[in-house]
Amino acid sequence: MSKKKSRRSHGSDHSGPEDHAQKGPQHPGDAGHAEHTFGSVTDKISSIVLTRKTSRGWLGGLLFSCMLLMVLMYASAYLLARGIGIWGTTVPVGWAFPIINFVWWIGIGHAGTLISAVLLLLHQDWRTSINRFAEAMTLFAVCCAGIYPLLHLGRPWVFHWLMPYPNTMGLWPNFRSPLVWDVFAVSTYFTCSALFWYMGLIPDLASLRDRATGRAQRVIYGMMAMGWRGSAKHWQRYEIAYLLMAGLCTPLVVSVHSIVGLDFAASIVPGWHTTIAPPYFVVGAILSGFAMVMTLMIPLRAVYRLEDFVTNKHLDNMAKVILATSMMMAYGYLCEVFYAYYSGNEYERYVTLNRALGPYAWSYWALLASNIVCPQIFWFNWARSSVPVLFFVSLAVNLGMWLERFVIVVISLHRDYLPSSWRMYYPTVWDFAHFLGSIGLFFTLMFLFLRLLPMISIFELRELVHEAEGEA
Amino acid sequence: MSRTPVPKHPLYGLLGEFEHPAQLLSAAERAYQAGYRKMNAYTPIPLHGLSDALGQKPTRLPYLVLAGGLLGGCGAYSMLYYACAISYPYNIGGRPLNSWPAFIPITFELTILGAGFAAFLGMLALNGLPHPHHPLFEVPAFSLASRDRFFLSIQSGDPQFDVEKTRTFLESLSAKVHEVPQ
């Protein structure tokens, strides 16, 4: 009967005695700041949505994000009118900013699924305070990612040709192409993440419905909660469904970035055609995703006074994940160099030399500095408990992961087999407009989410309180 | 007072309110022992062992998810096979038309998609959601079921149900009792 309970308590033992001794509170129930109860966690999180006045900071942030979103709209309208020639993308660099941004955003999304699904299966209870937020981040990042391949099609109005459907042309998509696999992977990823996220929200929406102060609130949250009553039968099915979804999302998240890696690996471009690409892309995705969660969570917990829930312990754990994945990336970079040397292939060797010493060498060295060197500071305890250091490193990793995709896409393409086709790549103002614009889209969605939905899973926090009481 | 013979009871049932999860768990066991069957418990957190105490069966949901996954996977592979080997065969250097390794990624993705939809929609369907209105929502105290109170409802449809006796029974379990209108 109490299988879950026992594995949960096993999980908290698992998080290590040294962590406890060092960082103290793990559960909100025994947090030093306040003694939390079922009522207090429910009220605190739901009041952020229901009763807290709309702050000027939030309004300002939303307006600024909307301005950037307008940049995206304008740039996209211009793109549709003029074609993709407005970008710097050209032969031989036919996959420039749009694909860099696509891979960057998809990678950021991965931390959300990792935190919500993989850490659930690994019994890491500390995930509870950040999983809702991280899942929202996944959804919004995938929204941003999805824009680029569509716009990059050149004729985005026929994007449905990517889908198999009976058509008068009698044609099918090329199912043997990784680019078509990508369509299926990303759309499945978005759908399953959305379902998982919404499923997690249902009991909390019921809490909001029951706490609502106005009729509009009650009706809207009531509709979204779909009549959830929290009955024993509801919970029984819910928990099974939640666990199964987590189990399904775990291989899914690995498959998505592997397939993105195959987009590159299945081609014959030097620097892309390596078997290490899929796992290396997955690890990079985890690294960038955790960095993004940290970048967003640090200001948020200060603004909304959530230090009781998102404790230094969470930041410490995320810093450790960043350090570990950064070391794996270092291994990946070393492997690439070794492949080039050991393959004896002159084109592979040239790409490697061109990365380190060619016209874009700055991006390669900047990438190594921000992805590999910066996170090394997390070996030290003081760095993992210093908020400014954590914030700085997370920004550096975000930048570094963007540069990594720049290195992979642009440096490989701009000089491949035929020296007569070599050409430098220069982004145009529209490339930057689309990039900044997607950041605007991301933050617009994020600000709306923070205001309208509970950013921390309320019912899972109540469960933690319950377990803390049981242990006490 | 004996049970009213009319099929439609004026009450949906009685609702006992408890402060602590342990009280609810033992109340559920006692109610089951007392012979009540048409009852349900409402909690702000999933309580393990509660379904067992109420005599509820394990859910069929995992089979639905399995079926959804199989449907997605088999459907995907059939589509790929039909497209590449039957509908639009395309000879690329004599390579096999049923090139199964290249079909794995899409088959895998659609398996997950099918299973994911089955898990989500199956959970909703088996739970009878969406169900915007329910008699329990008429009880003001029930709003605490999503905060910090634990409830046990015994429905008037239960053969053992009797307003007075059931009320006394619930009170004997130290519950605060609410009447739930139909």
Boltz contact constraints between the chains, C-beta under 6 A:
constraints:
  - contact:
      token1: [A, 1]
      token2: [B, 49]
      max_distance: 6.0
  - contact:
      token1: [A, 1]
      token2: [B, 52]
      max_distance: 6.0
  - contact:
      token1: [A, 2]
      token2: [B, 48]
      max_distance: 6.0
  - contact:
      token1: [A, 4]
      token2: [B, 48]
      max_distance: 6.0
  - contact:
      token1: [A, 5]
      token2: [B, 48]
      max_distance: 6.0
  - contact:
      token1: [A, 38]
      token2: [B, 44]
      max_distance: 6.0
  - contact:
      token1: [A, 38]
      token2: [B, 148]
      max_distance: 6.0
  - contact:
      token1: [A, 39]
      token2: [B, 147]
      max_distance: 6.0
  - contact:
      token1: [A, 39]
      token2: [B, 148]
      max_distance: 6.0
  - contact:
      token1: [A, 42]
      token2: [B, 147]
      max_distance: 6.0
  - contact:
      token1: [A, 172]
      token2: [B, 83]
      max_distance: 6.0
  - contact:
      token1: [A, 172]
      token2: [B, 88]
      max_distance: 6.0
  - contact:
      token1: [A, 175]
      token2: [B, 80]
      max_distance: 6.0
  - contact:
      token1: [A, 175]
      token2: [B, 84]
      max_distance: 6.0
  - contact:
      token1: [A, 176]
      token2: [B, 102]
      max_distance: 6.0
  - contact:
      token1: [A, 181]
      token2: [B, 105]
      max_distance: 6.0
  - contact:
      token1: [A, 181]
      token2: [B, 106]
      max_distance: 6.0
  - contact:
      token1: [A, 184]
      token2: [B, 106]
      max_distance: 6.0
  - contact:
      token1: [A, 184]
      token2: [B, 109]
      max_distance: 6.0
  - contact:
      token1: [A, 185]
      token2: [B, 109]
      max_distance: 6.0
  - contact:
      token1: [A, 188]
      token2: [B, 109]
      max_distance: 6.0
  - contact:
      token1: [A, 188]
      token2: [B, 112]
      max_distance: 6.0
  - contact:
      token1: [A, 188]
      token2: [B, 113]
      max_distance: 6.0
  - contact:
      token1: [A, 192]
      token2: [B, 116]
      max_distance: 6.0
  - contact:
      token1: [A, 195]
      token2: [B, 116]
      max_distance: 6.0
  - contact:
      token1: [A, 195]
      token2: [B, 120]
      max_distance: 6.0
  - contact:
      token1: [A, 199]
      token2: [B, 120]
      max_distance: 6.0
  - contact:
      token1: [A, 206]
      token2: [B, 146]
      max_distance: 6.0
  - contact:
      token1: [A, 207]
      token2: [B, 146]
      max_distance: 6.0
  - contact:
      token1: [A, 210]
      token2: [B, 143]
      max_distance: 6.0
  - contact:
      token1: [A, 210]
      token2: [B, 146]
      max_distance: 6.0
  - contact:
      token1: [A, 226]
      token2: [B, 129]
      max_distance: 6.0
  - contact:
      token1: [A, 226]
      token2: [B, 130]
      max_distance: 6.0
  - contact:
      token1: [A, 227]
      token2: [B, 129]
      max_distance: 6.0
  - contact:
      token1: [A, 227]
      token2: [B, 130]
      max_distance: 6.0
  - contact:
      token1: [A, 227]
      token2: [B, 131]
      max_distance: 6.0
  - contact:
      token1: [A, 227]
      token2: [B, 132]
      max_distance: 6.0
  - contact:
      token1: [A, 229]
      token2: [B, 42]
      max_distance: 6.0
  - contact:
      token1: [A, 230]
      token2: [B, 42]
      max_distance: 6.0
  - contact:
      token1: [A, 230]
      token2: [B, 43]
      max_distance: 6.0
  - contact:
      token1: [A, 230]
      token2: [B, 145]
      max_distance: 6.0
  - contact:
      token1: [A, 231]
      token2: [B, 40]
      max_distance: 6.0
  - contact:
      token1: [A, 231]
      token2: [B, 42]
      max_distance: 6.0
  - contact:
      token1: [A, 232]
      token2: [B, 41]
      max_distance: 6.0
  - contact:
      token1: [A, 232]
      token2: [B, 50]
      max_distance: 6.0
  - contact:
      token1: [A, 232]
      token2: [B, 51]
      max_distance: 6.0
  - contact:
      token1: [A, 232]
      token2: [B, 54]
      max_distance: 6.0
  - contact:
      token1: [A, 233]
      token2: [B, 56]
      max_distance: 6.0
  - contact:
      token1: [A, 234]
      token2: [B, 127]
      max_distance: 6.0
  - contact:
      token1: [A, 235]
      token2: [B, 46]
      max_distance: 6.0
  - contact:
      token1: [A, 236]
      token2: [B, 51]
      max_distance: 6.0
  - contact:
      token1: [A, 236]
      token2: [B, 59]
      max_distance: 6.0
  - contact:
      token1: [A, 237]
      token2: [B, 59]
      max_distance: 6.0
  - contact:
      token1: [A, 237]
      token2: [B, 61]
      max_distance: 6.0
  - contact:
      token1: [A, 237]
      token2: [B, 123]
      max_distance: 6.0
  - contact:
      token1: [A, 237]
      token2: [B, 126]
      max_distance: 6.0
  - contact:
      token1: [A, 237]
      token2: [B, 127]
      max_distance: 6.0
  - contact:
      token1: [A, 239]
      token2: [B, 46]
      max_distance: 6.0
  - contact:
      token1: [A, 240]
      token2: [B, 59]
      max_distance: 6.0
  - contact:
      token1: [A, 240]
      token2: [B, 61]
      max_distance: 6.0
  - contact:
      token1: [A, 241]
      token2: [B, 61]
      max_distance: 6.0
  - contact:
      token1: [A, 241]
      token2: [B, 119]
      max_distance: 6.0
  - contact:
      token1: [A, 241]
      token2: [B, 123]
      max_distance: 6.0
  - contact:
      token1: [A, 244]
      token2: [B, 65]
      max_distance: 6.0
  - contact:
      token1: [A, 244]
      token2: [B, 119]
      max_distance: 6.0
  - contact:
      token1: [A, 245]
      token2: [B, 119]
      max_distance: 6.0
  - contact:
      token1: [A, 248]
      token2: [B, 112]
      max_distance: 6.0
  - contact:
      token1: [A, 248]
      token2: [B, 115]
      max_distance: 6.0
  - contact:
      token1: [A, 248]
      token2: [B, 116]
      max_distance: 6.0
  - contact:
      token1: [A, 252]
      token2: [B, 112]
      max_distance: 6.0
  - contact:
      token1: [A, 259]
      token2: [B, 105]
      max_distance: 6.0
  - contact:
      token1: [A, 462]
      token2: [B, 44]
      max_distance: 6.0
  - contact:
      token1: [A, 462]
      token2: [B, 45]
      max_distance: 6.0
  - contact:
      token1: [A, 463]
      token2: [B, 45]
      max_distance: 6.0
  - contact:
      token1: [A, 466]
      token2: [B, 45]
      max_distance: 6.0
